[in-house]
Amino acid sequence: MKWRKLLSFQRWAHVFKRLPRLLRAPQIPLGEKLLFVIPALLYWVLPDVMPFMPVDDIGVTLILMNWFVSRAERKYPVIEEKTTS
């Protein structure tokens, strides 16, 4: 992923908007959702167990969010955004 896209406010707005919808989507298997939830929770709960990683909890969560949304949208393209009129 290009740095310009990663640092874009538009991309992060998209990630924050899509993440809850993708986590609730019945089309995405539970195992796929757990690929995001478990590492994020473990990093938040057990930061002292991993002292070799000097990355903040929020940074790791943001990286995982971006990865999960990109992967879910690529793997399950049928889940469309609901547009409100």
Secondary structure as the mmCIF struct_conf table of DSSP 4:
data_model
#
loop_
_struct_conf.conf_type_id
_struct_conf.id
_struct_conf.beg_label_comp_id
_struct_conf.beg_label_asym_id
_struct_conf.beg_label_seq_id
_struct_conf.end_label_comp_id
_struct_conf.end_label_asym_id
_struct_conf.end_label_seq_id
HELX_RH_AL_P HELX_RH_AL_P1 TRP A 3 LEU A 6
TURN_TY1_P TURN_TY1_P1 LEU A 7 LEU A 7
HELX_RH_AL_P HELX_RH_AL_P2 PHE A 9 ARG A 24
TURN_TY1_P TURN_TY1_P2 PRO A 26 GLN A 27
BEND BEND1 ILE A 28 ILE A 28
HELX_RH_AL_P HELX_RH_AL_P3 LEU A 30 VAL A 45
TURN_TY1_P TURN_TY1_P3 PRO A 47 VAL A 49
TURN_TY1_P TURN_TY1_P4 PRO A 51 PHE A 52
HELX_RH_AL_P HELX_RH_AL_P4 ASP A 57 LYS A 75
TURN_TY1_P TURN_TY1_P5 PRO A 77 VAL A 78
HELX_LH_PP_P HELX_LH_PP_P1 GLU A 80 THR A 84
#
